[in-house]
Amino acid sequence: MRYGWILASILLFLMPAAPMSAQVNTLSAEPAWVPEFIEQDCTESAPYNFDMTCGILRVPENRNNPNSAIIELAVVIVQTRSENPQPDPIVYLVGGPGGSIVRSATNFFSSNMIPFAHQRDIIFFDQRGTGLSQPNLQCDGVINIALNALTEGYDADVELRRSRYASMLCSQQYLEMDVDVSAYTTANNAADLDDLRLALGYDSWNLFGVSYGTRLALTAMRDYPEGIRSVVLDSVYPAQVNLFTDYIANALRALDVLFAGCAADTACQVDYPDLEATFYQLYEQFNTDPQTIVLSSLRGDSIRVVLSGDRLFDWVFNWMYSVDNIENIPRWLYEIADGNYDSAVRAGIRQELRVYNIAHGMYQAVQCYDEMSFTTPDDFIHLRDDYPQFVSLLSRNMLLNEAVIDVCLDWQPVAADDLENVAIASDIPTLLLAGEYDPITPPAWAHLAAATLDNSYVVDVPGVGHAVAFSSWCGKQIATHFFDQPDVEPDDMCLQSAPTPTFARARAR
């Protein structure tokens, strides 16, 4: 069918896709349960010179139902090589919601986590509904729509209608398989997290959350504080904000940082003197007249990509997550303006393929509960009124449109308690990291969260986007030291020499 052809073509040009999710297996219900960790053979090799333990955590799907099905969460523990290890490990909370980590734990640990394992074990787990945990709430139909939109260029109405249908079909699929999709929430994620600590026998541990992982960590701090020694919140997503109604404001803030960063850099200003005007001109131009770009491979195959202004906006937004991409944005925009699409479009498609990294059913279930419980149709209408220049963008994205509220009735028929929209208070030692260019969790959100965290420190890191500790050596150094001494104010002197983005120079024309 057409989806398979599109998928094969895209992968031919870029890289292998992440493995498709395993088929959902609804596990048999049991009348009673005890959180249980069952050690199993690891399917991946351990990081070099480290030992690794793998297994599953068995927990109830619906904690309010004594006859609930039992679900399984995939777990990996990388043991420190220290001869005198600390008794409290660090558990990493991946973002999303719907992100997974266990399948890639070895590579992720080797690339990002070795400094954190100096004295402590590192624990990874796939949250309920994600990755190698069972069931996995993937929605292949949502991927289908995203990839078809990339190659066929749906208008806003068609893309919204098809996305809405795919999401509703996905929820019905899981309901027919007796998966209780209403049980997939951040609060239940936090309960799973504490069950994991108890099942593994730790008196206390440290939480390291990134992006949505910070929302999960904050919820755990609220609901299960007794087992938490310290917390690092990187790219903070507080409970009291609304990710979707704040989307445009956050994006425009980051764009302004990008434009100002280029203007303050002599070489960037010389090569790209009108970056802001160029971006907005391209946005309007391609929304009026989308361009069909044909990419060719070394094998002689070709694929077409339809580039609209909305898609360009999404690409730039997602590029600002990563310093490597931030440094290339001015060049890519000017190349597009010159009619040279190749590098930018290939980079854009790499962003599109991130759709594979999220279990969309889990994403939908969590956000319907956490966010849409506190969102009304008028919120989306006011958003379009406030940003009329982005009406097309706001109309085509289901999560930025009031249509999502109807979709959410299938995923979460009961609204969340008001508690899930209230600032979380705690006196647990907490470090909050914020990236200057972050397009989705702005630095202001870290300061907002810290206002009710009595024993917290906020570090604003210049020159980086999302996931600060993995893109800034200074951010990582501050975080590793904090876990060692969480009651001491972090030394942030390294920020004085933190680099700003080195913007790519224009190629010779």
Buried (B, 14 or more C-beta within 10 A) or exposed (E): EEBEEBBEBBEBBBEEBBEEBEEBEBBEBEEEBEBBBEEEEBEBEBBEEBEBBBBBBBBBBBBEEEEBBBBBBBBBBBBBEEEEBBEBBBBBBBBBBBBBBBBBBBEBBEEBBBBBBBBBBBBBBBBBBBBBBBBBBBBBBBBBBBBBBBBBBBEBEBBBBBBBEBBBEBBEBBBEEEBBBBBBBBBBBBBBBBBBBBBBEBEEBBBBBBBBBBBBBBBBBBBBEEBBBBBBBBBBBBBBBBBBBBBBBBBBBBBEBBBEBBBEBEEBBEBBEEBBEBBBBBBEBBBEEBBEBEBEEEEEEEBEBBBBBBBBBBBBBBBBBBBEBBBBBBBBBBBBBEEBBEBBBBBBBBBBBEBBBBBBBBBBBBBBBBBBBBBEEEBBEEBBEEBEEBBBBBBBBBBBBBBBBEBBEBBBEEEBEEEBBEBBEBEBBBBBBBBBBBBBBBBBBBBBBBEBBEBBBBBBBBBBBBBBBBBBEBBBBBBBBBBEEBEEEBEBEBBEEBEBBEBBEBEEE
